[in-house]
Amino acid sequence: MSDNKRTALYETHKRLKARLIPFGGWDMPVEYSGIAREHAAVRTAAGLFDVSHMGEFELRGPQALELIQSVTTNDASRLVDGQAQYSALTYPEGTVVDDLLVYRHSADHYMLVVNASNIDKDFEWIRSHNRFNAEIENISDRITLLSVQGPKSLEVLRSIIKLPLADIPYYHFRRGKVLEADAILSRTGYTGEDGFEIYFSTEFSESIWNAILDAGNSAGLLPAGLGARNTLRLEAKLLLYGNDMDQTTTMLEAGLGWIVKLDKGEFIGRDALAKEKQSGPKRKLVGFEMLGREIARDHYPACIDGIEVGHVTSGSPSITLKKNIGLAYLPVQHTGAGTKFQVSMRGRFCDAQVVPTPFYKRKGN
């Protein structure tokens, strides 16, 4: 008997014969009909993901914004009602507690969406730094989160959701009904495709999941697992906490300087990041492709002239591009596009080359 948590759709995934694996303390579907097939469905039609393992916190109170500003790197004061923002929690050293999304409902009401494996850690981190007139509540266990991703996602959802979804801009959200459920519908995504996230009470999980599957059947929508989610996000160079950044990597090393707003005022990690920006990071996360047929996997050593200088953080075949790709930390002087290095695989040095990212970009984006 597994000690892992299960989403409200666990039995549904079993009925669909999903292959379930432990992930971030949860039993989650990694694939249903095959990673390559599910990946292709998201790139060409649509995929339906159960991502209810993610965590949601509600922040309320007259100083909710001040609390968010003090613990996150981005500038949440720029948000308007109905807008979302990619941000991060950092340690005083400028390294990463977690990356997260900030949703602004109103001036005194926000929602934070955090990674599954970090729910308890993040909640305690924010709570321990709350010296403001603000309340934080962990509502993760009450929320089901489904993600519909792909070029036909709007077409699929339009038939069951009356809200004008086409009017929701990228990184914005609306509240509305999905069947009988009060829901939040956002347009952020983690696949490099257009798509929507639907947050609602767990009691409606099965009915909404089945309604989306039925609505998407004729459009080619498939249920998709974490395997395809990983290959899709890697092609789009969307980072994964625990692989591409963590407490050992700074925001600037990870290429996340664009969500570090040093001019917004004090926040945890600001001084360290300001200092690092001035001196420049000593290593950087880069995209690469293998020059041979080998597949670089997570944690493989990255070498120059046979000497280990870094490591692969994410690596897999690119199903869309038919290449073997990955991300790796390399010394900054070896991070220019075209730079050659080697990935050490079981004692063999396999040639790789730094390439521009994202590896994949959808048309019209």
C-alpha positions as CSV (number, residue, x, y, z in Angstrom):
1,M,0.0,0.0,0.0
2,S,1.5,3.3,-1.1
3,D,2.0,6.1,1.5
4,N,1.8,8.7,-1.4
5,K,-1.1,11.1,-1.7
6,R,-3.7,10.6,-4.5
7,T,-5.7,13.1,-6.4
8,A,-9.5,12.9,-6.5
9,L,-9.1,11.3,-10.0
10,Y,-6.9,8.4,-8.9
11,E,-9.6,5.7,-9.5
12,T,-10.4,7.4,-12.9
13,H,-6.8,7.1,-14.0
14,K,-6.7,3.4,-13.0
15,R,-9.9,2.8,-15.0
16,L,-8.2,4.4,-18.0
17,K,-5.3,2.0,-17.4
18,A,-2.8,4.8,-16.8
19,R,0.7,3.8,-15.6
20,L,1.0,5.4,-12.2
21,I,4.3,6.4,-10.6
22,P,5.4,8.1,-7.4
23,F,6.1,11.8,-8.0
24,G,6.6,14.6,-5.5
25,G,4.9,12.5,-2.8
26,W,1.9,11.6,-5.0
27,D,0.8,8.6,-7.1
28,M,0.4,10.2,-10.5
29,P,-0.3,9.1,-14.1
30,V,3.0,9.1,-16.1
31,E,1.3,7.9,-19.3
32,Y,-2.0,6.4,-20.7
33,S,-1.5,5.6,-24.4
34,G,2.2,6.3,-24.6
35,I,4.4,9.4,-24.0
36,A,5.1,10.1,-27.7
37,R,1.4,9.8,-28.7
38,E,0.3,12.1,-25.8
39,H,3.1,14.6,-26.6
40,A,2.0,14.7,-30.3
41,A,-1.6,15.1,-29.3
42,V,-0.8,18.3,-27.3
43,R,1.3,19.7,-30.2
44,T,-1.3,19.0,-32.9
45,A,-4.7,18.8,-31.1
46,A,-5.1,18.8,-27.3
47,G,-4.2,17.0,-24.1
48,L,-6.0,16.8,-20.7
49,F,-3.7,16.7,-17.6
50,D,-4.7,16.1,-14.0
51,V,-2.2,18.3,-12.2
52,S,-4.1,18.4,-8.9
53,H,-0.9,17.5,-7.0
54,M,0.1,21.2,-7.3
55,G,-0.4,23.3,-4.2
56,E,-2.7,26.4,-3.8
57,F,-2.5,29.0,-1.0
58,E,-4.9,31.8,-0.5
59,L,-3.6,35.1,0.9
60,R,-6.0,37.6,2.2
61,G,-5.9,40.9,4.2
62,P,-5.0,44.5,3.8
63,Q,-1.2,43.7,3.6
64,A,-1.5,40.6,1.5
65,L,0.5,42.4,-1.3
66,E,3.2,43.4,1.1
67,L,3.7,39.8,2.2
68,I,3.9,38.6,-1.4
69,Q,6.4,41.4,-2.2
70,S,8.6,40.5,0.7
71,V,8.9,36.8,-0.1
72,T,8.8,36.7,-4.0
73,T,11.2,38.1,-6.6
74,N,8.8,39.5,-9.2
75,D,6.8,42.7,-8.7
76,A,3.3,41.7,-7.8
77,S,2.3,45.4,-7.4
78,R,2.1,45.5,-11.2
79,L,-0.8,43.0,-11.3
80,V,-4.4,44.0,-11.9
81,D,-7.4,42.0,-10.9
82,G,-7.7,38.8,-13.0
83,Q,-4.0,38.7,-13.9
84,A,-1.4,36.1,-13.0
85,Q,2.4,36.3,-12.7
86,Y,5.4,33.9,-12.8
87,S,7.6,34.4,-9.8
88,A,9.8,32.7,-7.2
89,L,10.5,32.3,-3.5
90,T,14.2,32.7,-2.7
91,Y,16.5,32.1,0.2
92,P,18.7,35.0,1.5
93,E,21.5,33.7,-0.7
94,G,19.4,34.2,-3.9
95,T,18.9,30.5,-4.4
96,V,15.5,29.0,-5.1
97,V,13.0,27.9,-2.5
98,D,10.4,27.3,-5.3
99,D,9.0,28.8,-8.5
100,L,5.3,29.7,-8.4
101,L,2.4,31.6,-9.9
102,V,0.7,34.6,-8.2
103,Y,-2.9,35.2,-9.1
104,R,-4.5,38.5,-8.1
105,H,-8.2,38.3,-7.3
106,S,-8.3,41.8,-5.7
107,A,-6.1,44.2,-3.8
108,D,-6.5,42.1,-0.6
109,H,-7.0,38.6,-2.1
110,Y,-4.4,36.5,-3.9
111,M,-3.8,32.9,-4.8
112,L,-0.3,31.3,-5.0
113,V,0.2,28.1,-7.0
114,V,3.3,26.1,-5.9
115,N,5.0,22.8,-6.8
116,A,3.6,19.6,-5.4
117,S,6.8,18.4,-3.6
118,N,7.2,21.9,-2.0
119,I,3.7,22.5,-0.6
120,D,4.5,22.1,3.1
121,K,8.0,23.7,2.8
122,D,6.6,26.8,0.9
123,F,3.7,27.2,3.2
124,E,6.0,27.2,6.3
125,W,8.5,29.5,4.6
126,I,5.8,32.1,3.8
127,R,4.1,31.7,7.2
128,S,7.4,32.1,9.0
129,H,8.0,35.4,7.2
130,N,4.5,36.8,7.7
131,R,5.0,39.9,9.8
132,F,2.1,41.6,8.0
133,N,-1.6,42.1,8.4
134,A,-2.3,39.1,6.1
135,E,-3.6,35.6,6.5
136,I,-2.3,32.6,4.5
137,E,-4.4,29.4,4.1
138,N,-3.4,26.1,2.4
139,I,-6.4,25.1,0.3
140,S,-4.5,22.5,-1.8
141,D,-6.5,19.4,-0.6
142,R,-9.8,21.1,-1.6
143,I,-8.8,21.9,-5.2
144,T,-8.8,19.8,-8.3
145,L,-6.6,21.3,-11.1
146,L,-7.0,20.2,-14.7
147,S,-5.0,21.6,-17.6
148,V,-6.1,21.4,-21.2
149,Q,-3.2,22.2,-23.5
150,G,-2.9,22.3,-27.3
151,P,-4.0,24.3,-30.4
152,K,-7.5,22.9,-30.2
153,S,-8.0,23.5,-26.4
154,L,-10.2,26.5,-27.0
155,E,-12.4,24.6,-29.4
156,V,-12.7,21.7,-26.9
157,L,-13.6,23.8,-23.9
158,R,-15.9,26.2,-25.7
159,S,-18.6,23.5,-25.9
160,I,-18.8,22.9,-22.2
161,I,-17.9,26.4,-20.8
162,K,-20.1,29.4,-21.5
163,L,-17.4,31.9,-20.4
164,P,-15.8,33.7,-23.4
165,L,-12.5,31.9,-23.1
166,A,-11.0,33.5,-26.2
167,D,-11.2,36.9,-24.4
168,I,-8.8,35.7,-21.6
169,P,-5.4,37.0,-22.4
170,Y,-2.2,35.1,-21.8
171,Y,-1.4,35.0,-18.0
172,H,-4.9,36.2,-17.0
173,F,-7.9,34.4,-15.5
174,R,-11.6,34.6,-15.0
175,R,-14.1,33.1,-12.6
176,G,-17.0,31.2,-14.0
177,K,-19.1,28.0,-14.1
178,V,-17.8,24.7,-15.4
179,L,-20.9,22.5,-15.4
180,E,-22.1,22.9,-11.8
181,A,-18.8,24.0,-10.4
182,D,-17.6,27.5,-9.5
183,A,-14.2,27.6,-11.2
184,I,-11.1,29.7,-11.9
185,L,-10.1,29.5,-15.6
186,S,-6.6,30.7,-16.4
187,R,-4.4,30.8,-19.5
188,T,-0.8,30.2,-18.4
189,G,0.4,26.7,-19.6
190,Y,3.5,24.6,-19.2
191,T,3.8,22.9,-22.6
192,G,4.7,25.7,-25.1
193,E,1.1,25.5,-26.5
194,D,-2.0,27.6,-25.9
195,G,-4.2,26.1,-23.2
196,F,-6.2,26.6,-20.0
197,E,-6.1,25.6,-16.4
198,I,-9.3,24.9,-14.5
199,Y,-9.4,25.1,-10.6
200,F,-12.5,23.9,-8.9
201,S,-13.7,21.9,-5.8
202,T,-12.7,18.2,-5.7
203,E,-16.3,17.0,-5.6
204,F,-16.8,17.8,-9.3
205,S,-13.6,16.1,-10.4
206,E,-14.9,13.1,-12.2
207,S,-17.8,14.9,-14.0
208,I,-15.6,17.7,-15.3
209,W,-12.8,15.3,-16.4
210,N,-15.3,13.1,-18.3
211,A,-17.0,16.1,-19.9
212,I,-13.7,17.4,-21.2
213,L,-12.7,13.9,-22.5
214,D,-16.1,13.6,-24.3
215,A,-16.0,17.1,-25.7
216,G,-12.5,16.6,-27.0
217,N,-13.0,13.2,-28.5
218,S,-13.7,14.4,-32.0
219,A,-10.9,16.9,-31.9
220,G,-8.2,14.3,-31.1
221,L,-7.8,15.2,-27.4
222,L,-6.1,12.6,-25.3
223,P,-5.6,12.2,-21.5
224,A,-1.9,13.0,-21.0
225,G,0.5,12.1,-18.1
226,L,3.6,13.5,-16.5
227,G,5.8,11.9,-19.1
228,A,4.5,14.0,-21.9
229,R,4.2,17.0,-19.7
230,N,8.0,16.7,-19.1
231,T,9.0,16.3,-22.8
232,L,6.7,19.2,-23.8
233,R,8.0,21.6,-21.2
234,L,11.6,20.8,-21.9
235,E,11.1,21.6,-25.6
236,A,9.7,24.9,-24.6
237,K,12.5,25.4,-22.0
238,L,10.2,25.7,-19.1
239,L,12.1,24.8,-16.0
240,L,11.3,22.1,-13.5
241,Y,12.0,22.7,-9.8
242,G,14.3,20.0,-8.3
243,N,16.0,19.5,-11.7
244,D,16.8,22.8,-13.3
245,M,16.9,25.0,-10.2
246,D,16.8,24.4,-6.4
247,Q,18.4,25.6,-3.2
248,T,21.9,25.1,-4.8
249,T,21.2,27.4,-7.8
250,T,20.6,31.1,-8.0
251,M,17.9,32.8,-10.0
252,L,20.5,34.4,-12.3
253,E,22.3,31.1,-12.9
254,A,19.0,29.5,-13.8
255,G,18.3,32.3,-16.4
256,L,15.4,33.6,-14.3
257,G,16.7,37.1,-13.9
258,W,13.7,38.4,-15.9
259,I,11.5,37.6,-12.9
260,V,13.9,39.3,-10.4
261,K,12.8,42.9,-9.9
262,L,15.6,44.5,-7.9
263,D,14.0,48.0,-8.1
264,K,10.7,47.0,-6.4
265,G,12.0,47.3,-2.8
266,E,13.2,44.8,-0.2
267,F,12.6,41.1,-0.6
268,I,14.4,38.0,0.7
269,G,17.5,37.3,-1.4
270,R,17.5,40.8,-3.0
271,D,21.0,41.8,-1.7
272,A,22.6,38.6,-2.8
273,L,21.0,38.8,-6.3
274,A,22.0,42.5,-6.7
275,K,25.6,41.6,-5.9
276,E,25.6,38.6,-8.2
277,K,24.1,40.7,-11.0
278,Q,26.9,43.2,-10.6
279,S,29.7,40.6,-10.7
280,G,27.9,38.2,-13.1
281,P,27.0,34.6,-12.4
282,K,29.9,32.1,-12.7
283,R,27.8,29.4,-14.4
284,K,24.6,29.4,-16.5
285,L,21.8,27.0,-17.5
286,V,22.0,26.4,-21.2
287,G,20.1,24.4,-23.8
288,F,22.1,21.8,-25.8
289,E,21.6,19.0,-28.4
290,M,23.5,15.8,-28.7
291,L,25.6,15.5,-31.8
292,G,25.3,11.7,-31.9
293,R,22.4,9.4,-31.2
294,E,23.0,9.2,-27.4
295,I,20.4,10.5,-25.0
296,A,21.6,12.7,-22.2
297,R,19.7,12.0,-18.9
298,D,19.2,14.1,-15.8
299,H,22.3,14.3,-13.5
300,Y,24.8,13.1,-16.2
301,P,28.2,15.0,-15.8
302,A,29.0,17.7,-18.4
303,C,32.6,17.8,-19.3
304,I,35.1,20.0,-21.3
305,D,38.3,18.3,-22.4
306,G,37.5,15.3,-20.2
307,I,37.1,17.4,-17.0
308,E,33.7,17.6,-15.3
309,V,32.6,21.2,-15.2
310,G,28.8,20.9,-14.7
311,H,25.8,18.6,-15.1
312,V,22.7,17.9,-17.1
313,T,19.6,18.9,-15.3
314,S,17.0,17.7,-17.8
315,G,17.5,15.6,-20.8
316,S,15.3,13.5,-23.2
317,P,14.6,12.9,-26.9
318,S,12.6,15.8,-28.4
319,I,9.6,14.1,-29.9
320,T,8.7,17.1,-32.0
321,L,12.2,18.0,-33.3
322,K,13.5,14.4,-33.6
323,K,16.7,15.4,-31.8
324,N,18.1,14.5,-28.3
325,I,18.1,17.7,-26.2
326,G,18.7,18.8,-22.7
327,L,19.6,21.6,-20.2
328,A,22.9,21.8,-18.4
329,Y,24.8,24.1,-16.1
330,L,28.2,25.1,-17.6
331,P,30.8,27.7,-16.7
332,V,29.7,31.0,-18.1
333,Q,32.7,31.2,-20.5
334,H,31.5,28.0,-22.2
335,T,27.8,29.0,-22.6
336,G,27.8,30.6,-26.1
337,A,25.7,29.1,-28.8
338,G,27.8,26.6,-30.8
339,T,30.1,25.7,-27.9
340,K,31.0,22.1,-27.9
341,F,31.2,19.9,-24.7
342,Q,30.8,16.3,-23.7
343,V,28.2,14.5,-21.7
344,S,29.7,11.6,-19.7
345,M,27.6,8.5,-20.1
346,R,28.8,5.4,-18.2
347,G,32.4,6.2,-18.9
348,R,32.0,7.4,-22.5
349,F,32.3,11.0,-23.5
350,C,29.5,11.9,-25.9
351,D,29.6,15.1,-28.0
352,A,27.0,17.9,-27.4
353,Q,26.6,21.5,-28.5
354,V,25.1,24.5,-26.9
355,V,22.0,25.8,-28.9
356,P,19.6,28.7,-28.5
357,T,16.4,28.1,-26.6
358,P,13.5,27.5,-26.5
359,F,14.1,24.4,-28.6
360,Y,10.5,24.6,-29.8
361,K,8.3,27.7,-30.4
362,R,4.7,27.4,-31.6
363,K,3.8,29.2,-34.8
364,G,2.4,32.7,-34.2
365,N,4.0,32.9,-30.8
